[in-house]
Amino acid sequence: MTEAELVAQIAKQTDLTQKTTEAALESIIGAIHDSLKKAGEIRIDGLGTFKVTERKARTGVNPRTKEVFGPFILDHPFLYRYRGWKP
């Protein structure tokens, strides 16, 4: 599901305009992003836990020139699924 499809579905279910729904969704995503930057973890009951995990350092290789670059470390956001979900 794309962001546009999610906005359309929420707008249909809540009888809000797509513009209002999109603004609300952007606000929620922004709040989650800011919380992850500050605290590194946010828990939403019924959805799951967003947590920033640090991946180990790795190097990259340019496939064209075979030049090795790096190492670099990535902070990776991850969503731990709510246990009550059943796919």
trRosetta pair geometry for C-beta under 8 A, 3 or more apart (Angstrom, degrees):
i j d omega theta_ij theta_ji phi_ij phi_ji
1 5 4.9 -127 -164 88 81 128
1 6 5.6 96 145 -58 117 88
1 9 7.9 -30 -159 -3 134 143
2 5 4.7 98 53 8 76 102
2 6 7.0 -136 98 -5 41 88
3 6 5.5 -54 -148 37 34 114
3 7 6.3 37 153 -21 66 104
3 25 7.2 150 -164 136 96 145
4 7 5.7 -51 -148 35 31 113
4 8 6.4 32 153 -18 63 106
5 8 5.7 -53 -147 37 32 112
5 9 6.3 31 155 -18 65 107
6 9 5.8 -56 -146 37 30 110
6 10 6.3 26 157 -15 65 107
6 25 6.9 125 115 -128 114 153
7 10 6.0 -57 -145 40 28 107
7 11 6.1 29 157 -20 64 110
7 18 5.7 73 146 -157 110 86
7 21 5.1 134 -161 114 79 114
7 22 4.9 19 -134 -80 139 78
7 25 6.0 -105 -92 3 88 154
8 11 5.8 -56 -145 37 27 112
8 12 6.3 28 156 -20 63 107
8 18 6.4 -4 -94 -113 58 115
9 12 5.8 -55 -148 35 29 111
9 13 6.4 22 157 -14 64 110
10 13 5.9 -61 -145 41 31 107
10 14 5.9 0 166 4 68 117
10 16 7.5 -22 130 51 85 115
10 21 4.9 155 97 -158 110 128
10 24 7.9 -138 135 77 145 123
10 25 7.0 150 40 -63 161 118
11 14 6.5 -72 -135 50 22 92
11 15 7.9 74 173 -101 55 3
11 16 5.4 -104 -132 76 67 76
11 17 6.5 -29 -144 147 119 16
11 18 4.7 -30 -80 -86 164 61
11 20 7.7 123 -112 64 98 85
11 21 4.2 -109 -72 -15 88 156
12 15 8.0 19 -175 -68 23 42
14 21 7.0 146 55 -94 128 112
16 20 4.7 -110 171 84 112 124
16 21 5.0 135 97 -57 119 92
16 24 7.7 17 130 0 163 140
17 20 4.6 92 58 8 86 101
17 21 6.8 -154 92 -4 44 89
18 21 5.5 -56 -143 42 33 113
18 22 6.0 38 156 -24 67 106
19 22 5.9 -52 -146 34 27 111
19 23 6.5 27 154 -18 61 106
20 23 5.8 -55 -151 36 31 111
20 24 6.4 30 152 -18 65 106
21 24 5.7 -55 -149 36 32 111
21 25 6.3 30 154 -17 66 107
22 25 5.8 -55 -145 38 31 110
22 26 6.2 32 155 -18 65 107
23 26 5.8 -54 -146 38 29 112
23 27 6.4 33 152 -22 62 106
24 27 5.6 -55 -151 34 31 115
24 28 6.5 31 152 -19 65 103
25 28 5.6 -51 -149 34 34 111
25 29 6.3 31 154 -15 66 106
26 29 5.8 -54 -144 40 31 110
26 30 6.1 35 154 -21 64 109
27 30 5.7 -55 -146 38 28 114
27 31 6.3 30 155 -20 63 106
28 31 5.8 -54 -148 35 30 111
28 32 6.5 29 154 -17 64 105
29 32 5.8 -54 -149 37 32 111
29 33 6.3 34 152 -21 65 107
30 33 5.5 -54 -146 36 31 114
30 34 6.3 29 157 -17 66 106
31 34 5.9 -53 -144 38 30 109
31 35 6.3 30 156 -18 63 108
32 35 5.8 -57 -146 38 29 111
32 36 6.3 30 155 -20 64 107
32 42 6.0 -147 -139 63 74 158
32 50 6.1 62 -170 35 110 168
33 36 5.9 -57 -151 35 28 111
33 37 6.6 29 152 -20 63 105
34 37 5.6 -54 -151 33 33 113
34 38 6.4 21 156 -11 67 109
35 38 5.9 -60 -144 43 31 104
35 39 5.7 -23 178 30 71 110
35 42 4.5 64 119 -70 135 131
35 50 7.9 92 92 79 111 125
36 39 7.2 -68 -114 60 19 73
36 40 6.3 50 -165 -121 55 22
36 41 7.4 78 -118 -52 65 16
36 42 6.3 -79 -66 -6 73 111
36 50 6.0 -72 -83 129 116 118
36 51 7.9 169 -129 -135 98 17
36 52 5.3 119 -176 -44 100 112
36 77 5.9 4 -165 -109 157 116
39 42 6.8 106 73 -63 124 76
40 51 6.7 30 150 -156 74 66
40 52 4.6 -97 -149 41 74 109
41 49 6.5 -4 -167 -180 96 103
41 50 6.9 164 -152 90 45 60
41 51 4.6 5 -109 -109 87 81
41 52 7.2 -118 -61 16 58 74
42 49 7.2 170 87 -156 41 60
42 50 4.8 2 56 55 90 104
42 51 8.0 -167 27 -70 52 52
43 48 7.7 -106 -143 135 63 31
43 49 4.6 -21 -104 -105 79 87
43 50 7.8 -160 -77 25 34 64
44 47 4.1 -1 96 46 113 122
44 48 6.7 13 58 51 87 42
44 49 7.6 174 23 -87 62 39
44 50 7.6 37 0 -7 102 97
45 82 7.7 87 -169 -118 36 130
46 82 6.0 2 175 -119 16 168
46 84 7.2 -44 -125 57 52 134
47 82 5.7 148 102 -36 12 126
48 79 5.2 76 101 177 139 90
48 80 5.3 -174 -179 86 108 54
48 81 4.9 -70 -100 -132 137 21
48 82 4.4 -116 -71 -39 69 72
48 85 7.9 -27 -62 -12 105 133
49 79 7.2 154 79 -156 42 52
49 80 4.5 -4 58 52 95 108
50 77 6.3 -5 -173 -171 98 103
50 78 7.3 156 -154 80 53 40
50 79 5.5 -25 -97 -98 68 72
50 80 7.9 -160 -74 19 21 73
51 77 7.5 154 82 -152 31 58
51 78 5.6 -28 67 65 79 89
51 79 8.0 145 20 -96 69 26
51 80 6.4 22 10 -11 116 109
52 75 5.3 4 -178 178 114 105
52 76 7.0 145 -159 72 62 37
52 77 5.4 -38 -98 -94 70 62
52 78 7.5 139 -109 15 22 78
53 75 7.6 156 78 -160 32 58
53 76 5.4 -31 68 68 81 92
53 77 8.0 133 19 -114 71 15
53 78 5.4 4 6 5 115 129
54 73 6.4 2 -170 175 100 113
54 74 7.6 157 -154 86 54 47
54 75 5.8 -35 -100 -105 68 65
54 76 7.4 143 -111 18 17 83
55 58 7.5 -37 134 -7 111 111
55 73 6.8 171 74 -163 71 65
55 74 4.7 4 42 63 119 93
55 75 7.7 -168 10 -94 81 17
55 76 5.2 60 -31 -12 109 127
56 73 7.5 -79 172 -122 20 86
57 70 7.4 154 176 165 88 111
57 71 4.1 55 166 158 111 129
57 72 6.6 166 -145 77 80 17
57 73 4.9 -49 -87 -75 78 83
58 70 6.3 -33 109 167 49 159
58 71 6.1 157 77 -144 13 92
58 72 7.2 -36 61 56 61 64
59 68 5.6 16 160 -175 131 99
59 69 6.7 163 -166 83 84 34
59 70 3.7 -178 -125 66 56 126
59 71 5.0 -67 -70 -88 74 70
59 72 7.9 111 -103 11 40 71
60 68 7.3 154 83 -156 43 53
60 69 5.3 -21 65 66 93 86
60 70 5.0 120 10 -33 76 122
60 72 7.6 -6 -13 22 107 112
61 66 6.4 -14 -175 -152 106 45
61 67 7.2 159 -154 78 57 38
61 68 5.5 -26 -99 -99 77 64
61 69 7.7 162 -90 20 28 72
62 65 4.7 11 100 46 126 91
62 66 6.7 -63 75 -6 77 10
62 67 4.5 15 30 49 119 88
62 69 7.0 57 -30 -3 95 113
63 66 7.5 21 -153 -75 22 52
81 85 5.5 -87 171 44 110 137
82 85 5.1 101 74 -19 87 102
